[in-house]
Amino acid sequence: MMETRWAYLIHLLAWTLPVIAIQLAALVMHYKARSGEVLRAVLPPALVVGVYLSVADHLAISTGIWNFGEGRHVGVYIGAVPLEEILFFLITSVLVSLGLTLFTALLRLREARAS
């Protein structure tokens, strides 16, 4: 077990970035020339949700609803929220948005084959 202040960030990026890479590759394979257009439609709402969750986290931390142990983060904060938490919310929102986009594409392919 990694017991450093970098552990959260390393683990977060180690498991999410490969999944996002796979999702992006699948999206490009499916949408081809429209990939940029699809990403411009999908990513802004994901970022809005990630920012919203970060603001909610800031409020919860500021009011003492929860906190994080000392030495568990790299020490970069935006407001009261550790950088890793903000990245978690942003990355999770992107993962969900890309996943839903790919799921919708899969359903359309299935419907097209059934027709």
Buried (B, 14 or more C-beta within 10 A) or exposed (E): EEEEBEBBBEEBBEEBEEBBEEBBEBBBEBBEEEBEEBBEEBBEEBBEBBBEBBBEBBEBBEEEEEEBEEEBBBEEBEEBBBBBBBBBBBBBBBBEBBEEBBEEBEEEEEEEEEE
